[in-house]
Amino acid sequence: MTAKVALLNFGGRDYSLPVDGIRHILQEPELFPLAGLCKGLAGVFLFSGEIVPMVSGDILADGETGGCGKNSYTIVYQSDYGSIGLPIEAAVRIVESQDGSFREATAEDESAVVSHFFQYREHNYPVLDIEKLLTLLSI
């Protein structure tokens, strides 16, 4: 998959992302809410002259109300469809993918935004599937 994996936390949940898609990590960018944005977006922010949509924390909490934590940082992630902002509370660490292992999610643990897990030191970190997330948001 990728050479390095970022281990992240948001809303009390752990996630992982391939590092090769991370363009930048910002601390609380100014968010502009816009009328007519789809339900899964919290607003937009400016990054290097580019308007970037910010994913709502509720999406990362898999629709659980109250599962959304405080957005201390924002990852600017580059997908095939452009940049997207992902809220995080903390970047726990960046590890080599060879120090852990990837496995496909089973039917029981698959969600709208997770299709794989990265196991590192006996802990399973759901890998955010950005393409599934963008499909869910219909961007």
C-alpha contacts under 8 A as a table, 3 or more apart, distances in Angstrom:
res1	aa1	res2	aa2	distance
1	M	18	P	7.91
2	T	5	V	7.13
2	T	18	P	5.97
2	T	19	V	7.47
2	T	20	D	7.01
2	T	97	S	6.68
3	A	18	P	7.87
3	A	19	V	7.83
3	A	20	D	7.92
3	A	96	E	5.95
3	A	97	S	5.46
3	A	98	Q	7.52
4	K	18	P	6.21
4	K	19	V	5.52
4	K	20	D	7.38
4	K	94	I	6.67
4	K	95	V	5.59
4	K	96	E	4.47
4	K	97	S	5.13
5	V	16	S	6.44
5	V	17	L	5.67
5	V	18	P	4.66
5	V	19	V	5.25
5	V	94	I	5.62
5	V	95	V	5.41
5	V	96	E	6.24
5	V	97	S	5.90
6	A	16	S	5.38
6	A	17	L	5.25
6	A	18	P	6.23
6	A	19	V	5.77
6	A	91	A	7.12
6	A	92	V	7.60
6	A	93	R	6.00
6	A	94	I	4.40
6	A	95	V	6.51
7	L	14	D	7.13
7	L	15	Y	5.95
7	L	16	S	4.56
7	L	17	L	6.86
7	L	91	A	6.16
7	L	92	V	5.36
7	L	93	R	5.36
7	L	94	I	6.05
7	L	95	V	7.66
7	L	125	Y	7.30
8	L	14	D	5.64
8	L	15	Y	5.04
8	L	16	S	5.69
8	L	17	L	7.82
8	L	88	I	6.85
8	L	89	E	7.70
8	L	90	A	5.85
8	L	91	A	4.56
8	L	92	V	5.32
8	L	93	R	7.31
9	N	12	G	6.35
9	N	13	R	5.49
9	N	14	D	4.50
9	N	15	Y	6.00
9	N	88	I	5.99
9	N	89	E	5.63
9	N	90	A	5.25
9	N	91	A	6.46
9	N	92	V	6.92
10	F	13	R	5.34
10	F	14	D	6.55
10	F	15	Y	7.70
10	F	57	G	7.99
10	F	60	L	7.76
10	F	68	C	7.27
10	F	69	G	5.92
10	F	70	K	7.66
10	F	71	N	7.62
10	F	87	P	7.27
10	F	88	I	4.87
10	F	89	E	4.96
10	F	90	A	7.00
11	G	57	G	7.90
11	G	61	A	6.94
11	G	67	G	5.59
11	G	68	C	4.77
11	G	69	G	3.80
11	G	70	K	7.07
11	G	89	E	7.29
12	G	67	G	7.76
12	G	69	G	7.03
13	R	61	A	7.81
14	D	125	Y	5.77
14	D	126	P	7.01
15	Y	125	Y	5.00
15	Y	126	P	4.92
15	Y	127	V	5.86
15	Y	128	L	6.61
16	S	118	F	7.10
16	S	125	Y	5.66
16	S	126	P	5.88
16	S	127	V	4.64
16	S	128	L	6.26
17	L	21	G	7.98
17	L	127	V	5.61
17	L	128	L	5.95
18	P	21	G	6.15
18	P	22	I	7.47
19	V	22	I	5.31
19	V	94	I	7.89
20	D	23	R	7.95
21	G	77	Y	5.49
21	G	78	Q	5.12
21	G	79	S	6.87
22	I	25	I	7.66
22	I	75	I	6.69
22	I	76	V	6.07
22	I	77	Y	4.60
22	I	78	Q	6.29
23	R	75	I	7.56
23	R	76	V	5.49
23	R	77	Y	5.63
23	R	78	Q	6.39
24	H	75	I	6.00
24	H	76	V	5.22
24	H	77	Y	7.35
25	I	73	Y	6.68
25	I	74	T	5.64
25	I	75	I	4.53
25	I	76	V	6.11
26	L	29	P	6.40
26	L	73	Y	5.56
26	L	74	T	5.08
26	L	75	I	6.36
26	L	76	V	7.54
27	Q	72	S	6.15
27	Q	73	Y	4.43
27	Q	74	T	6.22
28	E	71	N	7.00
28	E	72	S	5.69
28	E	73	Y	5.31
28	E	74	T	6.43
29	P	45	F	6.55
29	P	46	L	7.81
29	P	73	Y	7.97
29	P	74	T	7.29
30	E	45	F	6.05
30	E	46	L	7.80
31	L	42	A	7.98
31	L	43	G	5.96
31	L	44	V	5.62
31	L	45	F	4.99
31	L	54	M	7.98
32	F	43	G	5.26
32	F	44	V	5.23
32	F	45	F	6.08
33	P	42	A	6.50
33	P	43	G	4.16
33	P	44	V	6.43
34	L	37	L	6.04
34	L	43	G	5.90
34	L	44	V	7.45
37	L	41	L	6.40
37	L	43	G	7.24
38	C	41	L	5.85
38	C	137	L	6.89
39	K	42	A	7.77
39	K	137	L	7.75
40	G	55	V	6.07
40	G	56	S	5.31
40	G	58	D	7.51
40	G	59	I	6.19
40	G	137	L	5.92
41	L	53	P	6.71
41	L	54	M	5.62
41	L	55	V	4.55
41	L	56	S	4.83
41	L	137	L	7.74
42	A	53	P	7.72
42	A	54	M	5.57
42	A	55	V	5.79
42	A	56	S	4.65
42	A	57	G	7.92
43	G	53	P	5.97
43	G	54	M	5.48
43	G	55	V	7.68
44	V	51	I	6.37
44	V	52	V	5.36
44	V	53	P	4.31
44	V	54	M	5.41
45	F	51	I	5.78
45	F	52	V	5.38
45	F	53	P	6.59
45	F	54	M	7.13
46	L	49	G	6.05
46	L	50	E	5.51
46	L	51	I	4.84
46	L	52	V	6.08
47	F	50	E	5.16
47	F	51	I	6.55
47	F	52	V	6.83
52	V	83	S	6.04
52	V	84	I	5.59
52	V	85	G	6.38
53	P	83	S	7.65
53	P	84	I	5.40
53	P	85	G	5.88
54	M	84	I	6.14
54	M	85	G	4.32
54	M	86	L	6.13
54	M	87	P	7.46
55	V	59	I	7.15
55	V	84	I	7.28
55	V	85	G	5.96
55	V	86	L	5.58
55	V	87	P	6.95
56	S	59	I	5.70
56	S	60	L	7.36
56	S	86	L	8.00
56	S	87	P	7.56
57	G	60	L	5.27
57	G	61	A	6.40
57	G	68	C	5.18
57	G	69	G	7.18
57	G	71	N	7.92
57	G	87	P	6.44
58	D	61	A	4.92
58	D	62	D	6.41
58	D	63	G	5.28
58	D	64	E	6.59
58	D	65	T	6.87
58	D	66	G	7.98
58	D	67	G	6.79
58	D	68	C	5.46
59	I	62	D	5.12
59	I	63	G	5.54
60	L	63	G	7.42
60	L	68	C	7.65
60	L	113	V	7.45
61	A	64	E	5.51
61	A	65	T	7.84
61	A	67	G	5.36
61	A	68	C	5.96
62	D	111	S	7.29
62	D	112	A	7.07
62	D	113	V	7.63
63	G	67	G	7.89
64	E	67	G	5.30
64	E	68	C	7.80
65	T	68	C	7.15
66	G	69	G	7.86
69	G	89	E	7.12
70	K	88	I	7.77
70	K	89	E	6.19
71	N	74	T	7.16
71	N	87	P	5.31
71	N	88	I	5.42
71	N	89	E	5.32
72	S	87	P	7.43
72	S	88	I	6.25
72	S	89	E	4.91
72	S	90	A	7.19
73	Y	87	P	6.02
73	Y	88	I	5.27
73	Y	89	E	6.00
73	Y	90	A	7.05
74	T	85	G	6.00
74	T	86	L	5.40
74	T	87	P	4.62
74	T	88	I	5.88
75	I	85	G	5.56
75	I	86	L	5.04
75	I	87	P	6.47
75	I	88	I	7.25
76	V	83	S	6.38
76	V	84	I	5.78
76	V	85	G	4.78
76	V	86	L	6.59
77	Y	83	S	5.46
77	Y	84	I	5.36
77	Y	85	G	6.25
77	Y	86	L	7.21
78	Q	81	Y	7.85
78	Q	82	G	5.73
78	Q	83	S	4.47
78	Q	84	I	6.56
79	S	82	G	5.20
79	S	83	S	5.95
79	S	84	I	7.42
79	S	130	I	7.03
79	S	131	E	7.40
88	I	91	A	7.29
91	A	94	I	7.96
95	V	99	D	7.05
96	E	99	D	5.46
96	E	100	G	7.51
97	S	100	G	5.54
97	S	101	S	6.78
98	Q	101	S	6.78
99	D	120	Y	6.95
100	G	118	F	6.68
100	G	119	Q	5.39
100	G	120	Y	4.59
100	G	121	R	7.17
101	S	118	F	5.58
101	S	119	Q	5.21
101	S	120	Y	6.88
102	F	116	H	6.76
102	F	117	F	5.59
102	F	118	F	4.49
102	F	119	Q	6.23
103	R	116	H	5.62
103	R	117	F	5.32
103	R	118	F	6.53
103	R	119	Q	7.71
104	E	115	S	6.13
104	E	116	H	4.31
104	E	117	F	6.23
105	A	108	E	7.79
105	A	109	D	5.82
105	A	110	E	5.11
105	A	114	V	7.47
105	A	115	S	5.18
105	A	116	H	4.83
105	A	117	F	6.31
106	T	109	D	5.42
106	T	110	E	5.84
107	A	110	E	5.45
110	E	114	V	5.78
110	E	115	S	5.57
110	E	116	H	7.76
111	S	114	V	5.11
111	S	115	S	6.89
112	A	132	K	6.93
112	A	133	L	7.11
112	A	136	L	7.38
113	V	128	L	5.79
113	V	129	D	5.38
113	V	130	I	7.20
113	V	132	K	5.69
113	V	133	L	5.22
114	V	117	F	7.75
114	V	126	P	6.09
114	V	127	V	5.85
114	V	128	L	5.19
114	V	129	D	5.36
114	V	132	K	7.81
115	S	126	P	7.79
115	S	127	V	7.04
115	S	128	L	7.64
115	S	129	D	6.48
116	H	126	P	6.19
116	H	127	V	5.44
116	H	128	L	7.89
116	H	129	D	7.87
117	F	124	N	5.96
117	F	125	Y	5.45
117	F	126	P	4.41
117	F	127	V	5.24
118	F	124	N	5.69
118	F	125	Y	5.09
118	F	126	P	6.31
118	F	127	V	6.40
119	Q	122	E	6.18
119	Q	123	H	5.46
119	Q	124	N	4.42
119	Q	125	Y	6.12
120	Y	123	H	5.38
120	Y	124	N	6.53
120	Y	125	Y	7.53
128	L	133	L	7.88
129	D	132	K	5.39
129	D	133	L	6.18
130	I	133	L	4.86
130	I	134	L	6.08
131	E	134	L	5.17
131	E	135	T	6.14
132	K	135	T	4.99
132	K	136	L	6.06
133	L	136	L	5.04
133	L	137	L	6.29
134	L	137	L	4.97
134	L	138	S	5.91
134	L	139	I	5.79
135	T	138	S	4.82
135	T	139	I	6.73
